[in-house]
Amino acid sequence: MTPLECGITVGGIPEGAISRKVGLIWEIPGKLHLVSTIERLKGEVERLVYSGDETGYTVCRIRVPGQYDLATVVGSLPGIQPGEQLDLEGHWFQNPKYGLQFQVSHYTSSLPATANAIRRYLGSNLVKGIGPVLAGRLVDRFEDDTLTVIENTPERLREVAGIGPNRVEHIQEAWEAQREIREVMLFLQGHGVSSSYATRIYKTYGQAAIKIVGDNPYRLAQDIRGIGFKTADKIAQEMGVDPLSPFRAEAALEHTLSELADEGHVYSPAEELIAACMKEIDLPEGLLLQAIDSLQGSGRIVRDGDAVYLHGYYVAERGVADGMKALLATRSESGLFDVNQAITLAQMEIGLTFSETQEKAVGLAVTEKVAVVTGGPGTGKTTILKAVLSIMESLGLQVVLAAPTGRAAKRLNEATGREAKTLHRLLDFRPGDGKFRQDQDNPLDADAVIVDETSMVDVLLMYHLLKAVPRRASLLLVGDVDQLPSVGPGNVLKDILDSGTVPSVLLEDIFRQGERSQIIEQAHRINQGMMPRWSNERSTDFFVATTGDPERAAELVVQICAERIPLKFGLNPITDVQVLCPMNRGSIGVTALNGLLQKALNPNGGTAVTRFGRTFFPGDRVIQTVNNYDKDVFNGDLGRVSEVRTNEGEITVAFDDGVVTYDFSELDELQLAYAISVHRSQGSEYPAVVIPVMTQHYPLLQRNLLYTAISRGRKLVVLVGSQKAIAIAVKNQKTGARHTGLSGRLGR
């Protein structure tokens, strides 16, 4: 019987690709070679090959009764030691480099029972104060009862030469600490918590984990990265928590507010919040109303009229409004120089003559305390930035440049020739405590702060920025208000413009237009609600491949990326071509296309690692999905996997600024990046973009999404899909209204 007949998928590889069976192993040419059904394995830990203290990832060799050779076991096995007895669940696989290994999915362990096993266990430096020599003497004296003596009658340890009262006390304390770790891990795994999450929980709560989780397992959703309400709810059910528990109702409401925040809402009307929560979670309305009162009483949510906020978003929205008003209320120093003369000199330095609108934009930027300059691609935003910098620097002002993402900051640096930082780095964000070091008590050393790609800035980040801008400084916000709003909650740039309280200029004239280039022209047509016009025979940089069949569209995307673009334009399909999808799900969404493109562009990747439902091979194009300041990599950074080190439980990724190492447990920070969502592409440009636009993308087919996607292409844009889907996107100007209160707060 083949793995497929057993219902097993072997890395998405068709049955015909399986060449032969070796025991329980099915070998697939050129790939990581799986595998069997879930099996059990019992044995004694002989030695540790690798153990990641922070992650729990372990490679060990175990002795299985009745087998001569030691078995290699890999997986999350935090804290295990030689001599322990393991009862494992998992599957066998054939690692191309290291051979046959057992991948653990779940395990339980028990203390060693025999003298030899106890000798290895204590000799592994598990218990501080007991090394291999002392472990031998203890076992010689107490034999199989050694661990019982340490646990129950530690005073008897003085029967062994060289152990005095102080050493007995130290051994007792170390043994107690280790025992508590084991108890916590066993408790968590006994309630369905995976070993990976159990490690995170113990690192967060320490010895209090059993009490905290036992009292209220829903705290896990608040405190532990990667554990949401659904996982916490499952653990709570395992523990027998009442489905009508107030803890469950409160956690459900916070979960729903967080889900709405993920959709961009800063708050939710109370009635909509209750309805959304009841739709997803079976709870009575009365209990949820009580939960709102309870959460408000504890300060975890705020009700402002009918609007219900998570506390942090309420503070942030009010803080942005108050910060803007405070800056606008301070006096500008523009009367100290001749603005018109300064603009004339800036034009001479740059070598361009400004339009009337551009002159107005530069004038506002250098004279107002807060100003907004917005416009689409090719309208001269970079030219204005250069002029503003020239004038401010000629006046001796200290100017700082920033953007929301690493790639956007890099583009700003390249465009201006000045240092530009991500907003998080500018504000000195510390991931350890989640705080920004630059704030109202430690403001930025700046006379002017310029932020590019402001449409990407959410309400929380704008709040922290405004806290750090000193009152003497001016603030210039630059961006394209017609692009997609921030991934995080809020619609800050649009709300500021809609309030009518901040001086602003809209740039509409197109200046950056290469010979016969259609990318910018088509982007502006779409933004104005008109269908793009193209001629695949005459165009040099904008093409459309039409099909209404999703399967054919997926084939075309792969063919265009892997064959047509490299052949016609000489671009590298992995480093120069980016597929941008409206959605993550679906047969022509991010996930599906990444699988197809991975096989087409990196077919012989070698040793792989699969974590969090994602498989990575050496050579794969990947994207960082969160800011990681410890590793100096940021959301949106693109790199390539350079090595997968199975025995060490880590991979290395080469980014533009260096090589970064990830433990396997950290791979939820990475995704394949042959295809990414349009949202994730904001602030970036690519030599070539390929954009599938199909009717199956209907929920997200919006004008600003298509406009944003097309404007990401620098040299080449290819749309793949149906004219009907393109028309739906062009006509749909409903951008999914977000519940925000900033515009009203600024206008009060």
C-alpha positions in Angstrom: 0.0 0.0 0.0 1.4 3.4 -0.9 1.3 6.5 1.3 -1.4 8.0 -0.9 -3.5 4.9 -0.4 -3.1 5.3 3.4 -4.3 8.9 3.1 -0.9 10.3 3.5 0.3 13.3 1.5 4.0 13.2 0.8 5.0 16.8 0.6 2.4 17.4 -2.2 4.3 14.9 -4.4 2.2 12.8 -6.8 2.2 9.0 -6.3 4.1 8.4 -9.5 7.1 10.3 -8.1 7.7 7.8 -5.3 10.5 5.5 -6.4 10.9 2.8 -3.8 10.0 1.8 -0.3 12.7 1.2 2.3 11.0 -0.3 5.4 8.5 2.4 6.4 10.2 5.0 4.3 9.1 6.2 0.9 11.9 7.8 -1.1 11.1 10.7 -3.5 13.9 11.6 -5.9 15.5 15.0 -5.1 13.3 15.8 -2.1 13.1 15.4 1.6 12.0 11.8 1.9 9.1 10.8 4.0 7.6 8.8 5.8 5.1 6.7 7.6 1.8 7.0 9.5 2.0 8.2 13.1 3.8 5.6 15.2 5.0 5.2 18.7 8.5 4.6 19.9 9.7 3.9 23.4 13.3 4.0 24.7 15.9 5.4 27.0 17.8 8.5 26.1 21.4 7.5 25.5 22.9 10.9 24.7 22.0 14.4 23.5 23.4 15.5 20.1 21.9 19.0 20.2 19.6 20.8 22.6 18.3 24.4 22.0 17.7 25.8 25.5 15.5 28.7 24.2 13.4 26.6 21.8 13.4 23.1 23.2 14.4 21.7 19.8 16.4 18.6 20.5 18.3 15.9 18.6 19.0 12.8 20.7 19.9 9.2 20.4 17.7 6.7 22.2 18.1 3.0 23.0 15.0 1.0 22.0 14.5 -2.4 23.7 15.2 -5.2 21.3 17.1 -3.1 18.8 20.9 -3.1 18.5 21.3 0.3 16.8 20.4 3.6 18.5 17.5 5.5 17.0 17.9 9.2 16.2 15.0 11.3 17.5 14.4 15.0 16.6 11.8 17.5 17.7 10.7 19.8 20.5 11.8 17.8 23.6 12.6 20.6 26.2 14.6 19.6 29.2 15.1 15.9 28.5 18.3 14.3 29.8 20.3 11.1 29.2 18.8 8.2 31.1 15.1 9.4 30.9 12.5 7.0 29.5 10.6 8.5 26.6 7.3 7.4 25.1 7.1 9.1 21.7 4.6 9.7 19.0 5.6 10.8 15.5 6.8 9.5 12.2 10.0 8.2 10.6 11.6 10.1 7.7 14.8 9.8 5.7 17.0 12.8 6.0 19.2 12.9 2.9 22.2 14.0 4.9 21.8 12.4 8.3 19.8 9.2 7.5 16.8 7.7 9.2 15.2 9.9 12.0 12.1 9.9 14.1 10.2 13.2 14.1 8.4 13.7 17.4 4.9 15.2 17.5 4.1 14.4 21.1 5.9 12.7 24.0 5.8 11.9 27.7 8.9 11.2 29.8 9.6 9.4 33.1 12.5 9.4 35.4 15.1 6.7 34.9 14.6 3.6 37.0 17.9 1.6 36.8 21.2 2.5 38.3 23.0 2.9 35.0 20.3 5.2 33.6 20.3 7.2 36.8 24.1 7.5 36.5 23.8 9.0 33.0 20.8 11.2 34.1 22.6 12.8 37.1 25.9 12.9 35.3 24.5 15.1 32.5 24.9 18.2 34.7 21.1 18.4 35.0 21.2 19.1 38.7 23.6 21.9 39.7 26.2 20.6 42.0 26.2 17.0 40.7 28.6 16.2 37.9 29.6 12.8 36.4 32.0 11.9 39.3 29.6 12.7 42.1 26.8 11.0 40.2 28.8 7.9 40.1 29.4 8.0 43.9 25.7 8.6 44.6 24.6 5.7 42.5 27.3 3.4 44.0 25.9 4.2 47.4 22.1 4.2 46.7 21.8 2.3 43.4 18.3 2.2 42.1 17.0 4.3 45.0 19.2 7.3 44.3 16.5 9.6 42.9 14.1 8.6 45.7 16.7 9.6 48.2 17.3 13.0 46.6 13.5 13.6 46.4 12.4 12.3 49.8 15.3 12.0 52.2 18.0 14.4 50.9 19.7 14.5 54.3 21.0 10.9 53.5 23.2 12.4 50.8 25.7 13.1 53.6 26.4 9.4 53.7 28.4 9.9 50.5 32.0 11.2 51.1 32.5 14.9 50.1 28.9 16.0 50.6 28.4 18.4 53.5 25.3 20.3 54.7 25.7 23.3 52.3 26.1 21.0 49.3 23.0 19.0 50.3 21.1 22.2 50.4 22.3 23.3 47.0 21.5 19.9 45.5 18.0 20.0 47.1 17.3 23.4 45.6 18.5 22.5 42.2 16.5 19.2 42.2 13.4 21.1 43.3 13.7 23.6 40.4 14.2 20.9 37.9 11.2 18.9 39.3 9.0 22.0 39.0 10.0 22.4 35.3 9.1 18.8 34.7 5.8 19.1 36.5 4.8 22.2 34.5 5.7 20.6 31.2 3.8 17.4 32.0 0.8 19.4 33.2 0.6 21.4 30.0 1.1 18.4 27.7 -1.4 16.5 29.7 -4.0 19.1 28.7 -3.3 19.0 25.0 -0.6 21.7 24.8 2.1 20.9 22.3 5.7 20.8 23.5 6.5 23.9 21.5 3.8 26.0 23.1 4.5 24.4 26.5 8.1 25.8 26.2 6.8 29.3 25.5 4.3 29.1 28.3 6.9 28.0 30.8 9.3 30.7 29.7 6.6 33.3 30.2 5.1 32.1 33.5 7.9 30.1 35.0 6.9 28.0 38.0 3.6 29.8 38.3 2.4 28.3 35.0 0.3 25.5 36.5 -1.6 28.0 38.8 -2.1 30.6 36.1 -3.3 28.2 33.4 -5.3 26.3 35.9 -7.1 29.4 37.2 -7.8 30.9 33.8 -6.4 29.2 30.6 -7.8 32.1 28.6 -4.8 34.2 29.8 -2.7 32.3 27.3 -4.4 34.2 24.5 -3.4 37.5 26.0 0.1 36.6 27.0 1.7 34.0 24.7 2.7 34.7 21.2 1.1 32.2 18.8 -1.7 31.2 21.1 -5.0 32.8 20.2 -8.5 32.4 21.6 -9.3 29.2 19.8 -6.2 27.4 21.1 -6.8 28.7 24.6 -10.4 27.7 24.3 -9.5 24.2 23.3 -7.1 23.9 26.3 -9.9 25.2 28.6 -12.3 22.6 27.3 -9.6 19.9 27.9 -9.5 21.2 31.5 -13.3 21.1 31.9 -13.8 24.9 32.1 -17.6 25.8 32.0 -18.5 27.0 28.4 -20.5 29.8 30.1 -17.6 30.9 32.3 -17.2 34.7 32.5 -13.6 34.2 31.7 -14.6 32.6 28.4 -17.0 35.5 27.6 -14.4 38.1 28.3 -11.8 36.3 26.3 -14.2 35.9 23.4 -15.0 39.6 23.3 -11.3 40.6 23.4 -10.7 38.0 20.7 -13.5 39.5 18.5 -12.2 43.1 19.0 -8.7 41.9 18.1 -10.1 40.2 15.0 -11.8 43.4 14.0 -8.5 45.3 14.6 -6.8 42.9 12.2 -9.4 44.1 9.7 -8.4 47.7 10.3 -11.0 48.8 12.8 -9.9 50.9 15.8 -13.2 50.4 17.6 -16.5 48.5 17.1 -20.0 49.7 17.7 -21.3 47.7 20.7 -24.2 46.1 18.8 -21.9 45.0 15.9 -19.4 43.7 18.5 -21.9 41.5 20.2 -23.3 40.2 16.8 -19.8 39.4 15.5 -18.9 37.6 18.7 -22.1 35.5 18.8 -21.7 34.6 15.1 -18.3 33.0 15.8 -18.7 31.8 19.4 -21.7 30.2 21.0 -22.4 32.5 23.9 -25.6 34.2 25.0 -26.0 38.0 24.5 -26.7 38.7 28.2 -23.4 37.0 29.2 -21.5 39.1 26.6 -23.1 42.3 27.8 -22.0 41.5 31.4 -18.5 40.8 30.0 -18.4 44.2 28.4 -19.1 45.8 31.8 -16.6 43.6 33.5 -13.9 44.3 30.9 -14.6 48.1 31.1 -14.4 47.9 34.9 -11.0 46.3 34.7 -9.7 48.8 32.2 -9.1 46.3 29.4 -11.7 47.9 27.1 -13.1 51.5 26.9 -16.6 52.5 25.9 -16.8 56.0 24.3 -20.5 56.4 23.6 -21.5 53.5 21.5 -17.9 52.8 20.4 -16.1 49.9 22.2 -12.3 50.1 22.1 -9.5 47.8 23.3 -7.8 50.0 25.8 -4.6 50.5 23.9 -6.3 51.6 20.7 -8.4 54.1 22.6 -5.3 55.7 24.2 -3.5 55.7 20.8 -6.4 57.4 18.9 -6.8 60.1 21.5 -3.0 60.5 21.7 -2.7 61.0 17.9 -5.4 63.7 18.0 -3.9 65.4 21.0 -0.3 65.2 19.6 -1.3 66.7 16.3 -3.2 69.5 18.0 -0.3 70.3 20.2 2.1 70.6 17.3 -0.3 72.7 15.3 -0.7 75.0 18.2 3.0 75.9 18.5 4.5 78.8 16.5 6.4 78.2 13.3 9.7 79.9 12.6 9.0 80.3 8.9 9.1 84.1 9.2 12.9 83.9 9.8 13.8 83.3 6.1 12.6 84.2 2.6 10.6 81.1 1.5 10.4 82.1 -2.2 14.1 82.7 -2.4 14.7 79.3 -0.7 12.5 77.5 -3.2 14.3 79.2 -6.1 17.7 78.1 -4.7 16.4 74.6 -4.2 15.3 74.4 -7.9 18.7 75.5 -9.0 20.4 72.9 -6.8 18.1 70.0 -8.0 18.2 71.2 -11.6 14.4 71.2 -12.1 11.6 73.8 -12.4 8.7 73.2 -10.1 5.1 73.4 -11.1 2.8 75.7 -9.1 1.5 72.7 -7.1 5.0 71.5 -6.3 6.0 75.0 -5.2 3.0 75.1 -2.9 3.9 71.7 -1.4 7.5 72.7 -0.7 6.4 76.0 0.8 3.9 74.2 3.2 6.5 71.6 4.1 9.1 74.3 5.2 6.7 76.7 6.9 4.0 74.7 8.6 4.4 72.8 11.9 2.5 69.9 10.4 2.0 69.3 6.6 0.8 66.5 4.4 2.0 65.9 0.8 0.1 63.2 -1.1 0.1 62.0 -4.6 0.3 59.0 -6.9 3.4 57.4 -8.6 5.3 59.8 -10.8 3.8 63.0 -9.3 7.0 64.3 -7.9 6.9 63.4 -4.2 10.6 62.5 -4.3 11.5 65.8 -6.0 9.7 67.7 -3.2 11.5 65.7 -0.5 14.8 66.6 -2.1 13.9 70.3 -2.2 12.6 70.3 1.4 15.8 68.6 2.6 17.9 71.2 0.7 16.1 74.1 2.3 16.0 72.7 5.8 19.7 71.7 5.7 20.7 75.2 4.4 19.0 76.6 7.4 21.1 74.4 9.7 18.1 72.3 10.8 18.5 68.8 12.2 16.3 66.6 9.9 15.4 62.9 10.5 13.9 60.7 7.8 11.8 57.6 8.5 9.4 55.1 6.9 7.2 52.3 8.3 9.2 49.3 6.9 12.8 48.4 6.2 12.3 48.3 2.5 10.5 51.7 2.4 13.3 53.2 4.5 15.9 51.8 2.1 14.0 53.3 -0.9 13.9 56.7 1.0 17.6 56.5 1.6 18.3 55.7 -2.1 16.0 58.5 -3.3 17.5 61.2 -1.0 21.0 60.1 -0.3 20.4 60.6 3.4 20.1 58.2 6.2 16.5 56.9 6.7 15.3 54.6 9.5 12.3 52.5 10.1 10.0 54.2 12.5 10.6 51.5 15.1 14.3 52.0 14.9 14.0 55.7 15.0 11.9 55.5 18.1 14.3 52.9 19.6 11.8 50.1 20.0 12.9 47.4 22.5 11.3 44.0 21.8 12.2 42.7 25.3 9.6 44.9 27.0 7.7 46.1 23.9 8.4 49.7 24.6 9.8 52.7 22.7 12.7 54.5 24.3 12.1 57.7 22.4 8.9 59.3 23.9 7.7 62.5 25.5 10.3 62.1 28.3 13.1 61.3 25.8 12.1 63.1 22.6 13.9 62.9 19.3 16.9 65.3 18.7 15.3 66.8 15.6 14.1 70.1 14.2 12.1 68.4 11.5 10.8 64.8 11.1 9.8 63.6 7.6 7.9 60.3 7.2 7.5 58.7 3.8 4.8 56.1 2.9 2.6 57.4 5.6 -0.5 55.5 4.3 1.2 52.4 5.9 1.3 53.9 9.4 -1.3 52.6 11.7 -2.8 54.5 14.7 -0.5 52.8 17.3 2.7 53.7 15.5 1.6 57.3 14.8 0.8 57.7 18.5 4.3 56.6 19.5 5.8 58.9 16.8 3.9 61.9 18.0 4.9 61.3 21.6 8.6 61.5 20.5 8.4 64.6 18.2 9.6 67.6 20.2 7.3 70.6 20.2 10.0 72.7 18.6 10.0 70.4 15.5 7.9 70.3 12.4 6.4 67.1 11.0 6.0 66.4 7.2 3.9 63.4 6.2 4.3 62.1 2.7 2.3 59.3 1.1 -0.3 58.2 -1.4 -3.7 58.3 0.2 -5.2 56.3 -2.6 -3.1 53.2 -1.8 -4.2 50.5 0.6 -4.5 51.7 4.2 -2.2 50.3 6.9 -2.3 46.6 7.7 -2.7 47.6 11.4 -5.8 49.4 12.7 -6.7 52.9 11.6 -6.7 54.9 8.4 -4.4 57.6 9.7 -3.4 59.5 6.6 -6.9 59.6 5.2 -8.4 60.6 8.6 -5.9 63.5 8.9 -6.8 64.8 5.4 -10.5 64.3 6.0 -10.3 66.3 9.2 -9.4 69.5 7.3 -7.3 70.7 10.1 -3.8 69.9 8.7 -2.3 71.9 5.8 -2.0 69.6 2.8 -1.3 69.4 -0.9 -2.5 66.9 -3.5 -0.1 66.3 -6.4 -1.9 65.3 -9.5 0.4 66.1 -12.5 2.5 63.2 -13.7 6.2 64.0 -14.2 8.0 60.6 -14.0 7.0 59.0 -17.3 9.6 57.1 -19.3 9.4 56.8 -23.0 6.4 54.6 -24.0 6.1 53.5 -20.4 2.6 52.5 -19.5 2.9 51.4 -15.8 2.3 54.8 -14.3 -0.3 55.7 -17.0 -2.3 52.5 -16.3 -2.0 53.0 -12.5 -3.5 56.5 -12.7 -6.3 55.3 -15.1 -7.3 52.7 -12.6 -7.2 55.2 -9.8 -9.6 57.4 -11.8 -12.0 54.6 -12.3 -11.1 53.8 -15.9 -10.2 50.4 -17.3 -6.5 50.0 -18.2 -5.6 50.2 -21.9 -3.0 47.9 -23.2 -1.5 46.4 -26.4 0.7 43.4 -25.8 2.2 43.8 -29.2 3.3 47.4 -28.7 3.8 47.7 -25.0 7.3 47.4 -23.4 6.4 47.2 -19.7 2.7 46.5 -19.2 1.0 43.3 -20.3 -2.2 41.3 -19.7 -2.6 37.6 -20.1 -6.3 36.9 -20.1 -8.0 33.8 -18.9 -11.1 33.1 -16.8 -10.0 29.6 -15.7 -8.2 29.6 -12.3 -6.2 26.5 -13.1 -5.0 27.9 -16.3 -4.3 31.2 -14.6 -2.0 29.5 -12.1 -0.2 27.7 -14.9 0.3 31.0 -16.7 1.7 32.7 -13.6 4.3 30.0 -13.1 5.1 29.9 -16.8 5.5 33.7 -17.0 7.7 33.8 -13.9 9.8 30.8 -14.7 10.1 31.1 -18.5 8.7 34.1 -20.3 10.1 36.9 -18.2 13.6 35.5 -17.9 13.7 34.7 -21.7 12.4 38.1 -22.9 13.6 40.5 -20.3 16.7 38.7 -18.8 15.4 39.1 -15.2 16.1 36.5 -12.5 12.8 34.8 -11.7 13.7 34.4 -8.0 15.3 37.7 -7.2 13.7 40.1 -9.7 10.1 38.8 -10.2 7.5 39.2 -7.5 4.0 37.7 -7.7 1.4 39.9 -5.9 -1.9 38.3 -5.0 -5.1 39.9 -3.8 -5.8 37.0 -1.3 -3.8 34.4 0.6 -6.4 31.6 0.2 -7.8 30.0 -2.9 -6.4 28.0 -5.9 -4.6 31.2 -7.1 -3.8 32.8 -3.8 -0.5 33.3 -2.1 -0.3 29.9 -0.4 -1.2 27.8 -3.5 1.1 29.8 -5.9 4.0 29.6 -3.5 3.8 25.9 -3.6 3.7 25.8 -7.4 6.4 28.4 -7.8 8.6 26.7 -5.2 8.5 23.5 -7.3 9.1 25.3 -10.6 11.9 27.6 -9.4 13.6 25.5 -6.8 13.0 21.9 -7.7 16.1 20.4 -6.2 16.3 22.2 -2.9 17.8 19.4 -0.8 17.2 19.0 2.9 14.0 20.7 4.0 12.3 21.7 7.2 8.6 21.9 7.8 7.2 24.0 10.6 3.8 25.8 11.1 2.5 24.2 7.9 5.4 25.7 5.8 8.2 23.8 4.1 11.6 25.5 3.4 14.4 24.3 1.1 17.8 25.9 0.6 17.5 28.5 -2.1 13.9 29.4 -1.3 12.8 33.0 -1.5 11.4 34.0 1.9 9.9 37.1 3.6 10.2 38.2 7.2 6.6 38.7 8.5 7.3 40.5 11.8 9.9 43.0 13.1 12.6 41.2 14.9 15.0 43.7 16.4 17.2 41.1 18.1 18.0 39.7 14.7 17.9 43.1 12.9 15.4 41.9 10.3 12.0 43.6 9.7 8.6 43.0 8.4 8.8 42.9 4.6 12.5 42.0 4.3 13.2 39.5 1.5 15.9 36.9 1.6 16.9 33.4 0.5 17.4 30.3 2.6 21.0 29.5 2.4 21.2 26.4 4.6 19.0 24.0 6.6 20.8 22.4 9.6 18.6 19.6 10.8 20.9 18.4 13.6 21.2 21.9 15.0 17.5 22.7 14.5 18.1 25.9 12.6 18.2 27.5 9.2 20.2 30.4 7.9 18.7 33.1 5.6 20.7 35.5 3.5 19.2 39.0 3.5 20.6 42.2 1.8 22.3 43.2 5.0 23.7 39.9 6.1 22.9 36.3 7.1 20.4 35.6 9.9 20.0 32.3 11.8 16.6 31.0 12.9 15.8 28.2 15.3 13.1 25.9 13.9 10.7 27.1 16.5 11.0 30.7 15.1 10.0 29.8 11.6 6.5 31.2 12.1 8.3 34.5 11.4 9.1 33.5 7.8 6.9 32.7 4.8 7.7 31.7 1.3 7.9 34.8 -0.9 7.7 33.7 -4.5 4.1 35.1 -4.1 3.0 37.6 -1.4 -0.1 39.6 -0.7 -0.5 43.0 -2.2 -0.9 44.3 1.4 2.5 42.9 2.3 4.1 44.6 -0.7 3.3 48.1 0.4 6.3 50.4 0.6 8.3 48.2 -1.8 9.2 48.2 -5.4 10.3 45.3 -7.6 11.8 45.1 -11.1 8.9 43.0 -12.2 5.5 42.1 -10.7 3.0 39.5 -11.9 -0.6 40.1 -10.6 -3.3 37.4 -10.8 -6.7 39.0 -10.9 -9.6 36.5 -10.9 -13.2 36.5 -9.9 -12.4 34.1 -7.0 -10.6 37.1 -5.5 -14.0 38.9 -5.4 -14.0 39.8 -1.7 -10.9 41.8 -2.1 -11.2 43.1 -5.6 -11.0 46.9 -5.0 -9.6 49.8 -6.9 -7.0 50.8 -4.4 -5.7 47.2 -4.2 -5.2 46.9 -8.0 -3.7 50.4 -8.1 -1.3 49.6 -5.3 -0.2 46.4 -6.9 0.5 47.9 -10.3 2.4 50.8 -8.8 4.9 48.3 -7.2 6.4 47.4 -10.6 9.4 49.4 -11.6 10.2 47.9 -15.0 7.5 45.4 -15.8 3.9 44.6 -14.8 1.9 41.6 -16.0 -1.7 41.0 -15.1 -3.0 37.5 -15.3 -6.7 36.9 -15.2 -10.1 37.9 -16.6 -11.2 41.3 -17.9 -14.4 40.8 -15.8 -12.3 40.6 -12.6 -10.2 43.6 -13.6 -13.4 45.5 -14.3 -14.8 44.5 -10.9 -11.7 45.9 -9.2 -11.7 49.1 -11.1 -15.4 49.8 -10.4 -15.2 48.9 -6.7 -14.2 52.1 -4.9 -15.7 50.8 -1.6 -12.5 50.3 0.3 -14.1 48.5 3.3 -14.9 51.4 5.6 -13.0 51.2 8.9 -14.4 52.2 12.2 -12.1 55.1 13.3 -12.6 58.2 15.2 -9.5 60.2 14.5 -10.9 62.5 11.9 -13.7 63.6 14.3 -11.3 64.0 17.2 -9.0 66.2 15.1 -11.9 68.4 14.0 -13.2 69.0 17.5 
